[in-house]
Amino acid sequence: MSPKSKYSIRTTLAVLHDGVAAALAWSLAYLLRFNFELPPNFAEELHKTVYWVVLLQMLIFWRFNLYRGIWRYASTTDLRKIFLAVMLSAAAIPLMFWMLRLHLVIPRSVLVINPLLLILMMGGSRFLYRLWKEQGLYSNFKLHGEPVLVLGAGDAAASLAKDLTKSSNWRLVGLLDDDVDKHGRMLSGVLVLGDLESLPKCAEKLGVSQAIIAMPSSSHQQRKRAIDICNDAQLKALTVPSFDDLMSGKVAVSHLRAIELDDLLGRDPVELDNSGLHTLLGGKVVMVTGAGGSIGSEMCRQIARFHPDKLVLFEMSEFALYTIEQELKLAFPDQNILCLIGDVRDASRVDEVIREYCPTVIFHAAAYKHVPLMEQNNAWQAVRNNVLGTWTIARAAQRHGVAKFVMISTDKAINPTNVMGASKRLAEMVCQALQPSPAQMDEGATRFVMVRFGNVLGSTGSVIPTFRAQIARGGPVTVTHPEITRYFMSIPEAAQLVLQAGLMGQGGEIFVLEMGEPVKIVDLARDLIRLSGYTEEEIRIEFTGLRPGEKLYEELLADSELTLPTPHSKLRIAQARQADAAWLAELMEWVSANVMEDDEVRAALGRWVPEYQPGSHSPLHEAIAAS
């Protein structure tokens, strides 16, 4: 049978149902009026009028489009339409009899009782049908499906509870919430059993092996606590999508997923000055160097949300540039994207690009940043790329009147113990030296802003992809030291804070991102093993020792630096040692030299960056490690 035929049959049945309901309501109104002892003259009146009443009401119902809805999805909107249609028909009935001059004496109580009965019949039958289709008539008593507890009793949990009643795979047996006012109450027919801490007891009593965390609008700390409680109770935990995804309409609350590393290490959402960023980026030409890297590509995604006039992607890797181009074209089909191959050290190419496209803002993310790889056999290339590359593109930005130049730095530039960190600190100082003093600033001067942050989850070269690959091979998972710690944030959060810092920066500042609490890498490894469905007996952890240039601990500020607060809670300004034009000229003479051996590079870096201490730890690290 075709869909059109099915629709016609369902419409016909709905019309017949309401016609019968209208006749029953009119007849029952008479019977109720006379206590089911209908006098003969009123029985005759009933027979005369019922046909006219049903015809009038059906015409009004049709005009109110009551037969275009689907009973299975009957809602309060349908009930409202039924109420209005019935009340209009109730007012029209006596007017119709007056116009037809039937000279009938219809009891007033019949005119009152009839619409009440009709609303009950028409609305009640629709909602009973919906309950039946959704198994709502017996969902609270169903015995099939795996029993599950939901953590949270807010709006998301209420929506999830309704969806779970339709599922043949799940049987919702209770809700848990820390709000004591909700304890003992019912939510969508399900009892709130107690607080989150009672999960182990409730799970054992009800035979539950899985829990669903439905707390998308709660803080990260609250969600992480819920995950920890599930882990302690040895329950498999699932979670609803994030609050942002739910609000954007990308997914429904019933789209459950397994707990991921971001849920354990993630942080609260970044509050952005969207109006300010629209002013900075919207309708402007914005350029991103290193646009194909993990940070650069996320910068492109975030920038595209503010609809720049042109988004210029500058990248050395052909494949990386192609990959981000295809993604952006799919996600932002109306965005004007220019994909340009080039090396930030190539002065002529950089000058050509900036002169031709005249970007208003440049985000400089191009860098070599893998610590062990840059430490051995590649030290000079790290310096050349990170220092000379930064100077080349920064000077071109100055020459061509770029309004703002935002350099992405790293926490490894603080008390650096490796070549990569020292080279990034030199890159910061290059930008500081190029920044004119407030007295020298004119309207067309370029403002240089630097942003430091720590490790980002899933970035190229980070431990997360390495751990995942090791787990996939069956282990072992290698960790350099039992006490090694790092700061982590998500790539989107890092990119958003870079944008915010770029907006706030007036020139010469080094912004430090609030990185939260440091995380032990060994704990990270254990979490990944557990989230992958294994135990430490199945996938063992092996300690390999610190790698060349690797710190045991990382700081976000050097010893001699202080910070100043900003209006944004996750951004502070570092007061770092400055550099001048004479220093910069000497540095660029050294960087422009021929190839140098690794030992020569490390020795020279010690002169240019006094806080650079090649080796495993700085004195501060050793003091922390010894304490």
C-alpha positions as CSV (number, residue, x, y, z in Angstrom):
1,M,0.0,0.0,0.0
2,S,1.4,3.4,-0.9
3,P,2.0,6.1,1.8
4,K,-0.7,8.2,0.2
5,S,-3.2,5.4,0.5
6,K,-2.3,4.9,4.2
7,Y,-2.7,8.6,4.8
8,S,-6.1,8.6,3.3
9,I,-7.3,5.6,5.3
10,R,-5.9,7.1,8.6
11,T,-7.6,10.5,7.8
12,T,-10.9,8.7,7.1
13,L,-10.7,6.8,10.3
14,A,-9.9,9.9,12.3
15,V,-12.9,11.7,10.7
16,L,-15.2,8.8,11.5
17,H,-13.8,8.7,15.1
18,D,-14.6,12.3,15.7
19,G,-18.0,12.1,14.1
20,V,-18.9,9.2,16.4
21,A,-17.5,11.1,19.3
22,A,-19.5,14.2,18.4
23,A,-22.7,12.1,18.3
24,L,-21.9,10.3,21.5
25,A,-21.1,13.5,23.3
26,W,-24.4,15.2,22.2
27,S,-26.4,12.1,23.2
28,L,-24.6,11.6,26.5
29,A,-25.1,15.3,27.4
30,Y,-28.9,14.8,27.1
31,L,-28.8,11.6,29.1
32,L,-26.7,13.2,31.9
33,R,-29.0,16.2,32.0
34,F,-32.0,13.9,32.7
35,N,-30.2,11.3,34.9
36,F,-30.5,8.7,32.0
37,E,-34.3,9.0,32.2
38,L,-34.9,10.9,28.9
39,P,-38.5,12.2,28.5
40,P,-40.1,11.3,25.1
41,N,-40.2,14.9,23.8
42,F,-36.5,15.4,24.5
43,A,-35.7,12.0,23.0
44,E,-37.4,13.2,19.8
45,E,-35.5,16.5,20.0
46,L,-32.2,14.6,20.4
47,H,-32.9,12.6,17.3
48,K,-33.7,15.7,15.3
49,T,-30.7,17.7,16.3
50,V,-27.8,15.2,16.5
51,Y,-27.3,15.1,12.7
52,W,-27.1,18.9,12.4
53,V,-24.8,19.1,15.4
54,V,-22.4,16.5,14.1
55,L,-22.4,18.1,10.6
56,L,-21.6,21.5,12.0
57,Q,-18.9,20.3,14.3
58,M,-17.2,18.2,11.7
59,L,-17.0,21.2,9.3
60,I,-15.4,23.3,12.1
61,F,-13.0,20.5,12.9
62,W,-12.0,20.2,9.3
63,R,-11.4,24.0,9.1
64,F,-9.1,23.7,12.1
65,N,-6.9,21.2,10.3
66,L,-7.5,18.5,13.0
67,Y,-6.9,15.8,10.5
68,R,-3.4,16.8,9.3
69,G,-1.7,15.7,12.6
70,I,-0.4,12.3,13.4
71,W,-2.0,10.8,16.5
72,R,1.2,9.0,17.5
73,Y,2.8,12.4,18.1
74,A,-0.2,14.1,19.6
75,S,0.9,17.0,21.8
76,T,-0.4,20.0,23.8
77,T,-0.6,21.9,20.5
78,D,-3.2,19.4,19.2
79,L,-5.1,19.6,22.5
80,R,-5.2,23.4,22.2
81,K,-6.6,23.1,18.6
82,I,-9.3,20.6,19.8
83,F,-10.3,22.9,22.6
84,L,-10.7,25.9,20.4
85,A,-12.5,24.0,17.7
86,V,-15.0,22.5,20.2
87,M,-15.6,25.8,22.0
88,L,-16.3,27.5,18.7
89,S,-18.7,24.7,17.7
90,A,-20.4,25.0,21.1
91,A,-21.1,28.7,20.5
92,A,-22.2,28.0,16.9
93,I,-24.8,25.3,17.8
94,P,-27.5,27.6,19.2
95,L,-26.8,30.1,16.4
96,M,-27.3,27.4,13.8
97,F,-30.7,26.3,15.3
98,W,-31.8,29.9,15.5
99,M,-30.9,30.4,11.8
100,L,-32.7,27.2,10.8
101,R,-35.8,28.3,12.7
102,L,-36.2,24.8,14.2
103,H,-38.0,26.3,17.3
104,L,-36.2,23.9,19.7
105,V,-35.9,24.3,23.4
106,I,-32.4,22.8,24.0
107,P,-31.6,22.6,27.8
108,R,-28.8,25.0,28.6
109,S,-27.0,22.4,30.6
110,V,-26.7,20.3,27.4
111,L,-24.9,23.1,25.7
112,V,-22.4,23.2,28.6
113,I,-21.9,19.5,29.1
114,N,-21.5,18.6,25.4
115,P,-18.2,20.5,24.8
116,L,-16.7,19.1,28.0
117,L,-17.5,15.6,27.0
118,L,-16.3,16.1,23.4
119,I,-12.9,17.6,24.5
120,L,-12.5,14.6,26.8
121,M,-13.3,12.1,24.1
122,M,-11.3,13.6,21.2
123,G,-8.3,14.6,23.3
124,G,-8.2,11.5,25.5
125,S,-8.4,9.1,22.6
126,R,-5.5,10.8,20.8
127,F,-3.3,10.7,23.9
128,L,-4.2,7.1,24.8
129,Y,-3.2,6.1,21.2
130,R,0.1,7.9,21.6
131,L,0.7,6.2,25.0
132,W,-0.1,2.8,23.4
133,K,2.3,3.4,20.5
134,E,5.1,4.4,22.8
135,Q,4.4,1.5,25.2
136,G,3.5,4.1,27.7
137,L,0.5,2.2,29.0
138,Y,2.8,-0.4,30.4
139,S,6.3,1.0,30.1
140,N,6.7,1.4,33.9
141,F,5.9,-2.3,34.3
142,K,7.8,-3.7,31.4
143,L,10.2,-6.5,32.3
144,H,12.2,-6.7,29.1
145,G,15.4,-4.6,28.4
146,E,18.5,-4.1,30.4
147,P,18.0,-2.3,33.7
148,V,19.7,1.1,33.9
149,L,20.0,4.0,36.3
150,V,20.2,7.6,35.2
151,L,22.4,10.1,37.1
152,G,20.7,13.5,37.1
153,A,17.1,14.5,37.3
154,G,16.9,17.7,35.3
155,D,15.5,18.6,31.9
156,A,17.9,16.3,30.0
157,A,17.1,13.3,32.3
158,A,13.4,13.9,31.9
159,S,13.7,13.9,28.1
160,L,16.0,10.8,28.3
161,A,13.5,9.0,30.5
162,K,10.7,9.6,27.9
163,D,13.0,8.2,25.1
164,L,14.0,5.2,27.2
165,T,10.4,4.2,27.7
166,K,10.2,3.6,23.9
167,S,13.3,1.5,23.8
168,S,13.2,-2.3,23.8
169,N,16.9,-2.5,24.9
170,W,16.7,-0.5,28.1
171,R,14.5,-0.5,31.2
172,L,14.9,2.6,33.3
173,V,14.6,1.6,37.0
174,G,15.5,4.8,38.8
175,L,17.1,8.2,38.8
176,L,19.7,9.7,41.1
177,D,20.3,13.4,41.9
178,D,22.0,15.4,44.6
179,D,19.0,17.7,45.0
180,V,17.3,16.4,48.1
181,D,14.0,18.2,47.1
182,K,13.7,15.7,44.2
183,H,14.3,12.6,46.3
184,G,11.2,10.4,46.4
185,R,9.5,12.3,43.6
186,M,8.6,10.9,40.2
187,L,10.1,12.1,36.9
188,S,8.3,10.8,33.8
189,G,6.9,8.0,36.0
190,V,10.3,7.0,37.3
191,L,11.3,7.4,41.0
192,V,14.2,9.6,42.1
193,L,15.9,7.1,44.5
194,G,18.5,9.3,46.2
195,D,21.8,11.1,45.6
196,L,24.7,10.1,43.4
197,E,26.7,8.6,46.3
198,S,23.9,6.0,46.7
199,L,24.7,4.6,43.2
200,P,26.6,1.4,44.4
201,K,23.8,0.5,46.8
202,C,21.0,1.1,44.3
203,A,22.9,-0.7,41.5
204,E,23.4,-3.8,43.7
205,K,19.8,-3.8,44.9
206,L,18.3,-3.4,41.4
207,G,20.8,-5.6,39.5
208,V,22.1,-2.7,37.4
209,S,25.4,-3.0,35.5
210,Q,25.2,0.2,33.5
211,A,24.5,3.9,34.3
212,I,23.7,6.9,32.1
213,I,25.0,10.3,33.1
214,A,22.4,12.9,32.0
215,M,24.0,16.1,33.3
216,P,25.0,18.1,30.2
217,S,24.6,21.5,31.8
218,S,26.5,20.7,35.0
219,S,30.1,21.8,35.5
220,H,32.9,19.5,34.4
221,Q,33.8,18.8,38.1
222,Q,30.3,17.5,38.7
223,R,30.3,15.3,35.6
224,K,33.7,13.9,36.4
225,R,32.5,13.1,40.0
226,A,29.6,11.2,38.5
227,I,32.0,9.3,36.2
228,D,34.3,8.5,39.2
229,I,31.3,7.2,41.2
230,C,30.4,4.9,38.3
231,N,33.9,3.6,38.1
232,D,34.1,3.0,41.8
233,A,30.8,1.1,41.6
234,Q,32.3,-0.9,38.6
235,L,29.4,0.1,36.4
236,K,29.8,0.8,32.7
237,A,29.0,4.5,32.2
238,L,27.4,6.2,29.2
239,T,26.6,9.9,28.8
240,V,24.3,12.1,26.9
241,P,25.7,14.6,24.3
242,S,27.3,17.8,25.4
243,F,25.1,20.8,26.2
244,D,26.4,22.7,23.2
245,D,25.5,19.9,20.8
246,L,22.0,19.6,22.4
247,M,21.4,23.3,22.1
248,S,22.7,23.4,18.5
249,G,20.2,20.7,17.5
250,K,23.0,18.5,16.1
251,V,21.9,15.5,18.2
252,A,19.1,14.4,20.5
253,V,19.5,13.6,24.2
254,S,18.9,9.9,23.5
255,H,22.1,9.7,21.4
256,L,24.1,8.1,24.1
257,R,27.8,7.5,23.8
258,A,30.6,5.9,25.9
259,I,32.7,8.0,28.3
260,E,35.7,9.5,26.5
261,L,38.9,11.0,27.7
262,D,37.6,14.5,27.1
263,D,34.9,13.8,29.7
264,L,37.6,13.0,32.3
265,L,40.0,15.8,31.4
266,G,37.7,18.3,29.8
267,R,36.9,21.7,31.3
268,D,34.0,24.1,31.5
269,P,33.1,25.9,28.3
270,V,35.0,29.1,27.3
271,E,33.0,32.3,27.5
272,L,33.8,34.3,24.3
273,D,33.2,37.9,23.5
274,N,31.4,37.0,20.4
275,S,30.5,40.6,19.5
276,G,34.1,41.7,19.8
277,L,35.3,38.7,17.8
278,H,32.8,39.5,15.1
279,T,34.3,43.0,15.0
280,L,37.9,41.6,14.9
281,L,37.3,38.8,12.3
282,G,33.9,39.3,10.6
283,G,34.2,40.7,7.1
284,K,38.0,40.8,7.4
285,V,40.8,39.0,5.7
286,V,42.3,36.5,8.2
287,M,45.4,34.4,7.7
288,V,46.5,31.3,9.6
289,T,50.0,29.9,9.2
290,G,50.4,26.2,9.9
291,A,46.7,25.9,8.9
292,G,46.9,22.1,8.5
293,G,48.2,21.3,11.9
294,S,46.1,20.3,14.9
295,I,46.0,23.8,16.4
296,G,46.1,25.7,13.1
297,S,43.2,23.6,11.6
298,E,41.1,24.2,14.7
299,M,41.9,27.9,14.5
300,C,40.5,27.9,11.0
301,R,37.3,26.1,12.2
302,Q,36.7,28.6,15.0
303,I,37.5,31.7,12.8
304,A,35.1,30.5,10.0
305,R,32.3,30.8,12.5
306,F,32.7,34.6,12.5
307,H,32.4,34.8,8.7
308,P,35.6,36.6,7.6
309,D,35.6,38.0,4.1
310,K,38.6,35.7,3.2
311,L,40.2,33.0,5.2
312,V,43.8,32.5,4.0
313,L,45.3,29.1,4.9
314,F,49.1,29.0,4.7
315,E,50.7,25.6,5.1
316,M,53.8,23.8,4.1
317,S,52.3,20.3,3.9
318,E,50.2,19.7,0.7
319,F,48.2,16.8,2.3
320,A,47.4,18.7,5.5
321,L,46.3,21.7,3.5
322,Y,44.1,19.6,1.3
323,T,42.5,17.9,4.2
324,I,41.5,21.0,6.1
325,E,40.3,22.6,2.8
326,Q,37.9,19.8,2.2
327,E,36.6,19.8,5.7
328,L,36.0,23.6,5.7
329,K,34.3,23.5,2.3
330,L,31.9,21.0,3.6
331,A,31.3,22.7,7.0
332,F,31.3,26.3,5.7
333,P,30.2,26.1,2.0
334,D,29.7,29.9,1.7
335,Q,33.1,30.8,3.2
336,N,35.7,32.2,0.8
337,I,38.8,30.1,1.5
338,L,42.2,30.5,-0.1
339,C,44.7,27.6,0.3
340,L,48.3,28.6,-0.2
341,I,51.4,26.3,-0.1
342,G,54.4,27.9,1.5
343,D,57.1,27.9,4.1
344,V,57.2,30.7,6.8
345,R,61.0,30.9,6.3
346,D,60.6,31.7,2.6
347,A,60.7,35.5,2.8
348,S,59.7,36.1,-0.8
349,R,56.7,33.8,-0.7
350,V,55.5,35.2,2.6
351,D,55.9,38.8,1.4
352,E,54.0,37.9,-1.9
353,V,51.1,36.4,0.0
354,I,50.7,39.2,2.6
355,R,51.1,41.9,0.0
356,E,48.5,40.4,-2.4
357,Y,45.8,39.4,0.2
358,C,46.4,42.1,2.8
359,P,45.2,40.2,5.9
360,T,43.9,42.3,8.9
361,V,44.8,39.6,11.4
362,I,47.5,36.8,11.2
363,F,47.4,33.8,13.6
364,H,50.9,32.3,13.5
365,A,50.6,28.6,14.4
366,A,53.3,27.2,12.2
367,A,56.0,25.6,14.3
368,Y,58.1,22.5,15.0
369,K,56.9,21.5,18.4
370,H,57.7,17.8,19.0
371,V,60.2,17.9,21.9
372,P,62.3,14.7,21.5
373,L,62.3,15.0,17.7
374,M,63.7,18.5,17.8
375,E,66.2,17.7,20.5
376,Q,68.3,15.3,18.5
377,N,69.6,15.8,14.9
378,N,67.0,18.6,14.3
379,A,67.9,21.3,16.8
380,W,69.1,23.8,14.2
381,Q,65.9,23.2,12.1
382,A,63.8,23.9,15.2
383,V,65.5,27.2,15.7
384,R,65.3,28.1,12.0
385,N,61.6,27.3,11.7
386,N,60.4,28.6,15.1
387,V,62.6,31.8,15.2
388,L,63.5,32.7,11.7
389,G,60.0,31.7,10.5
390,T,58.4,33.9,13.1
391,W,60.7,36.9,12.3
392,T,60.1,36.5,8.6
393,I,56.3,36.5,8.7
394,A,56.2,39.1,11.5
395,R,58.4,41.6,9.6
396,A,56.2,41.1,6.5
397,A,53.1,41.8,8.6
398,Q,54.7,45.0,9.8
399,R,55.7,46.1,6.3
400,H,52.2,45.6,4.9
401,G,50.2,47.1,7.7
402,V,48.7,44.0,9.3
403,A,46.7,45.2,12.3
404,K,47.3,42.3,14.6
405,F,49.7,39.4,14.7
406,V,48.9,36.6,17.2
407,M,51.7,34.1,17.8
408,I,50.9,30.8,19.4
409,S,53.5,29.8,21.9
410,T,53.9,27.1,24.5
411,D,54.4,26.5,28.3
412,K,57.6,24.8,27.3
413,A,59.0,28.3,26.7
414,I,59.1,28.8,30.5
415,N,62.4,27.8,32.1
416,P,63.1,25.8,28.9
417,T,65.0,22.5,29.2
418,N,64.8,21.6,25.6
419,V,65.6,23.2,22.2
420,M,61.9,23.4,21.2
421,G,61.0,25.4,24.3
422,A,64.0,27.7,24.0
423,S,63.3,28.3,20.3
424,K,59.7,29.3,21.1
425,R,60.9,31.6,23.9
426,L,63.1,33.3,21.3
427,A,60.2,33.6,19.0
428,E,58.2,35.4,21.7
429,M,61.1,37.7,22.3
430,V,61.3,38.4,18.5
431,C,57.7,39.6,18.6
432,Q,58.4,41.6,21.8
433,A,61.3,43.3,20.1
434,L,59.3,44.2,17.0
435,Q,56.5,45.7,19.1
436,P,56.7,49.5,19.1
437,S,56.5,51.3,22.4
438,P,53.2,53.0,23.2
439,A,54.8,56.3,22.4
440,Q,55.8,55.0,18.9
441,M,52.5,53.4,18.1
442,D,50.7,54.9,15.2
443,E,47.3,54.0,13.7
444,G,48.8,51.6,11.2
445,A,51.3,49.8,13.5
446,T,51.1,46.1,13.9
447,R,50.2,44.9,17.4
448,F,52.0,41.7,18.4
449,V,50.2,39.3,20.8
450,M,51.6,36.0,22.1
451,V,49.6,33.2,23.7
452,R,51.1,30.4,25.8
453,F,49.3,27.1,26.7
454,G,50.2,23.6,27.5
455,N,49.3,20.3,25.9
456,V,46.1,19.8,24.0
457,L,44.2,16.6,23.9
458,G,44.7,14.7,20.6
459,S,47.1,17.2,19.0
460,T,49.8,15.9,16.6
461,G,52.6,14.4,18.6
462,S,50.7,14.2,21.9
463,V,50.6,11.2,24.1
464,I,47.0,10.4,23.5
465,P,47.3,9.0,19.9
466,T,50.4,7.2,21.0
467,F,48.6,5.5,23.9
468,R,45.6,4.6,21.7
469,A,47.9,2.9,19.1
470,Q,49.8,1.0,21.9
471,I,46.5,-0.2,23.4
472,A,45.3,-1.3,19.9
473,R,48.5,-3.4,19.5
474,G,47.9,-5.0,22.9
475,G,50.4,-3.0,24.9
476,P,52.4,-2.2,26.7
477,V,51.6,1.5,27.2
478,T,54.9,3.3,27.7
479,V,55.2,6.2,30.1
480,T,58.5,7.9,30.7
481,H,58.3,8.4,34.5
482,P,55.7,7.6,37.2
483,E,55.7,11.2,38.4
484,I,55.6,13.1,35.1
485,T,52.7,15.5,34.9
486,R,51.3,17.8,32.2
487,Y,48.5,20.4,31.8
488,F,45.8,19.5,29.3
489,M,43.0,21.3,27.5
490,S,40.9,20.5,24.5
491,I,41.9,21.7,21.0
492,P,38.7,23.8,20.6
493,E,39.2,25.4,24.0
494,A,42.8,26.3,23.2
495,A,41.7,27.8,19.8
496,Q,38.9,29.8,21.4
497,L,41.2,31.3,24.0
498,V,43.7,32.2,21.4
499,L,41.0,34.1,19.6
500,Q,39.9,35.8,22.8
501,A,43.5,36.8,23.7
502,G,44.0,38.1,20.1
503,L,40.9,40.3,20.7
504,M,42.1,41.6,24.1
505,G,45.8,42.1,23.2
506,Q,46.9,45.7,22.7
507,G,50.5,44.9,21.7
508,G,53.4,43.2,23.4
509,E,51.5,41.0,25.9
510,I,52.2,37.4,26.5
511,F,48.9,35.8,27.5
512,V,49.0,32.7,29.7
513,L,46.0,30.4,29.5
514,E,44.5,29.0,32.7
515,M,45.3,25.4,32.3
516,G,43.6,24.0,35.4
517,E,45.1,21.2,37.5
518,P,48.1,19.2,36.1
519,V,47.5,15.5,35.3
520,K,49.8,12.6,35.9
521,I,50.5,10.9,32.6
522,V,50.4,7.5,34.2
523,D,46.8,8.3,35.4
524,L,46.0,9.3,31.9
525,A,47.3,6.0,30.6
526,R,45.2,4.1,33.2
527,D,42.1,6.0,32.2
528,L,42.6,5.2,28.5
529,I,43.2,1.6,29.2
530,R,40.0,1.4,31.2
531,L,38.0,3.4,28.7
532,S,39.2,1.0,26.0
533,G,37.6,-1.9,27.9
534,Y,40.8,-3.4,29.3
535,T,42.4,-3.9,32.7
536,E,46.0,-3.1,33.7
537,E,46.6,-6.8,33.9
538,E,45.6,-7.1,30.2
539,I,47.4,-4.0,29.1
540,R,50.4,-3.3,31.3
541,I,52.1,0.1,31.8
542,E,55.9,0.3,31.2
543,F,58.2,3.1,32.4
544,T,60.9,4.0,30.0
545,G,62.7,7.0,31.5
546,L,62.6,10.7,30.6
547,R,63.5,11.5,27.0
548,P,66.1,14.1,26.0
549,G,64.9,17.6,26.9
550,E,61.8,16.3,28.7
551,K,60.7,18.0,31.9
552,L,59.2,16.1,34.8
553,Y,56.9,19.0,35.7
554,E,55.8,21.9,33.6
555,E,55.2,25.5,34.7
556,L,53.1,28.2,33.1
557,L,55.4,31.1,34.3
558,A,59.1,31.5,34.5
559,D,60.8,32.2,37.8
560,S,61.3,35.9,37.1
561,E,57.9,36.5,35.7
562,L,54.7,37.9,37.3
563,T,51.2,37.9,35.9
564,L,48.5,40.4,35.7
565,P,44.8,39.5,35.6
566,T,42.5,40.3,32.7
567,P,38.8,40.6,32.4
568,H,38.6,37.0,31.2
569,S,38.9,34.4,34.0
570,K,41.0,32.0,31.8
571,L,43.5,34.5,30.6
572,R,46.4,36.3,32.5
573,I,49.2,38.4,31.2
574,A,52.8,37.4,31.8
575,Q,55.3,40.2,32.7
576,A,58.3,38.7,30.9
577,R,61.8,40.0,30.2
578,Q,61.8,42.3,27.1
579,A,64.1,42.4,24.1
580,D,65.2,45.4,22.0
581,A,66.1,46.1,18.4
582,A,69.8,45.7,18.9
583,W,69.3,42.4,20.5
584,L,67.0,41.3,17.6
585,A,69.6,42.3,15.0
586,E,72.3,40.2,16.6
587,L,69.9,37.3,17.0
588,M,68.8,37.3,13.3
589,E,72.5,37.4,12.3
590,W,73.0,34.2,14.3
591,V,69.8,32.5,13.0
592,S,70.7,33.3,9.4
593,A,74.1,31.5,9.8
594,N,74.8,28.2,8.1
595,V,73.9,24.8,9.6
596,M,75.0,24.2,13.2
597,E,75.5,20.9,15.1
598,D,73.1,20.1,18.0
599,D,75.7,20.8,20.7
600,E,76.5,24.2,19.1
601,V,72.9,25.1,19.0
602,R,72.4,24.2,22.7
603,A,75.4,26.2,23.7
604,A,74.2,29.2,21.8
605,L,70.7,29.0,23.1
606,G,72.2,29.2,26.6
607,R,73.5,32.7,25.7
608,W,70.3,33.9,24.0
609,V,67.9,32.5,26.6
610,P,69.6,32.7,30.1
611,E,66.8,30.7,31.7
612,Y,67.4,27.8,29.3
613,Q,69.0,24.8,31.1
614,P,69.5,21.8,28.9
615,G,68.9,18.6,30.7
616,S,66.1,16.8,32.3
617,H,65.0,19.4,34.9
618,S,65.5,23.0,36.0
619,P,66.3,23.7,39.7
620,L,62.7,24.4,40.3
621,H,61.7,21.0,38.9
622,E,64.3,19.3,41.0
623,A,63.0,21.0,44.1
624,I,59.5,19.9,43.3
625,A,60.6,16.4,42.6
626,A,62.5,16.2,45.9
627,S,59.7,17.6,48.0
